[in-house]
Amino acid sequence: MNECFPDKAQIAREILAYLSAHPNAQDTLDGIVQWWLRKRKSDQHTTIVKEVLGDLVTQGLIEKIRIEGQTPYYQLRHKYKK
């Protein structure tokens, strides 16, 4: 059976809506897929979410935080936090 995946714009809207409701939230790619976007979960979806997160970082809307020895995590850019 073919799965219907949302487009990148829809995923970006869902991530930004989550961050709007939870401005201090931060999580890894896997956490975002599992908890923020839990309605849809698959290996292909994770790949798309990773691309969307990269786009949102490039646009300056979210930050990717890297700490040596830890999995990178994402959060709303500080200037957008309440």
Contacts in CASP RR format, 6 or more apart in sequence:
PFRMAT RR
TARGET T0000
AUTHOR 0000-0000-0000
METHOD contacts of the structure
MODEL  1
MNECFPDKAQIAREILAYLSAHPNAQDTLDGIVQWWLRKRKSDQHTTIVK
EVLGDLVTQGLIEKIRIEGQTPYYQLRHKYKK
3 42 0 8 1.000
3 44 0 8 1.000
5 40 0 8 1.000
5 42 0 8 1.000
5 44 0 8 1.000
5 45 0 8 1.000
5 48 0 8 1.000
6 14 0 8 1.000
6 40 0 8 1.000
8 48 0 8 1.000
8 51 0 8 1.000
8 52 0 8 1.000
8 55 0 8 1.000
11 37 0 8 1.000
11 48 0 8 1.000
11 49 0 8 1.000
11 52 0 8 1.000
12 52 0 8 1.000
12 55 0 8 1.000
12 56 0 8 1.000
14 36 0 8 1.000
14 37 0 8 1.000
15 32 0 8 1.000
15 36 0 8 1.000
15 37 0 8 1.000
15 49 0 8 1.000
15 52 0 8 1.000
15 53 0 8 1.000
15 56 0 8 1.000
15 62 0 8 1.000
16 56 0 8 1.000
16 61 0 8 1.000
18 25 0 8 1.000
18 36 0 8 1.000
18 37 0 8 1.000
19 25 0 8 1.000
19 62 0 8 1.000
19 75 0 8 1.000
19 76 0 8 1.000
19 80 0 8 1.000
23 76 0 8 1.000
23 80 0 8 1.000
23 81 0 8 1.000
23 82 0 8 1.000
24 75 0 8 1.000
24 76 0 8 1.000
24 81 0 8 1.000
25 36 0 8 1.000
25 75 0 8 1.000
25 76 0 8 1.000
26 65 0 8 1.000
26 73 0 8 1.000
26 74 0 8 1.000
26 75 0 8 1.000
27 35 0 8 1.000
27 36 0 8 1.000
27 73 0 8 1.000
27 74 0 8 1.000
28 71 0 8 1.000
28 72 0 8 1.000
28 73 0 8 1.000
28 74 0 8 1.000
29 46 0 8 1.000
29 49 0 8 1.000
29 50 0 8 1.000
29 53 0 8 1.000
29 71 0 8 1.000
29 72 0 8 1.000
29 74 0 8 1.000
30 46 0 8 1.000
30 71 0 8 1.000
32 49 0 8 1.000
32 53 0 8 1.000
32 74 0 8 1.000
33 41 0 8 1.000
33 45 0 8 1.000
33 46 0 8 1.000
33 49 0 8 1.000
34 41 0 8 1.000
37 45 0 8 1.000
37 49 0 8 1.000
53 62 0 8 1.000
53 64 0 8 1.000
53 74 0 8 1.000
54 64 0 8 1.000
56 62 0 8 1.000
56 74 0 8 1.000
57 63 0 8 1.000
57 64 0 8 1.000
57 74 0 8 1.000
60 77 0 8 1.000
61 76 0 8 1.000
61 77 0 8 1.000
61 80 0 8 1.000
62 74 0 8 1.000
62 75 0 8 1.000
62 76 0 8 1.000
62 77 0 8 1.000
63 74 0 8 1.000
63 75 0 8 1.000
63 76 0 8 1.000
63 77 0 8 1.000
63 78 0 8 1.000
64 72 0 8 1.000
64 73 0 8 1.000
64 74 0 8 1.000
65 72 0 8 1.000
65 73 0 8 1.000
65 74 0 8 1.000
65 75 0 8 1.000
66 72 0 8 1.000
END
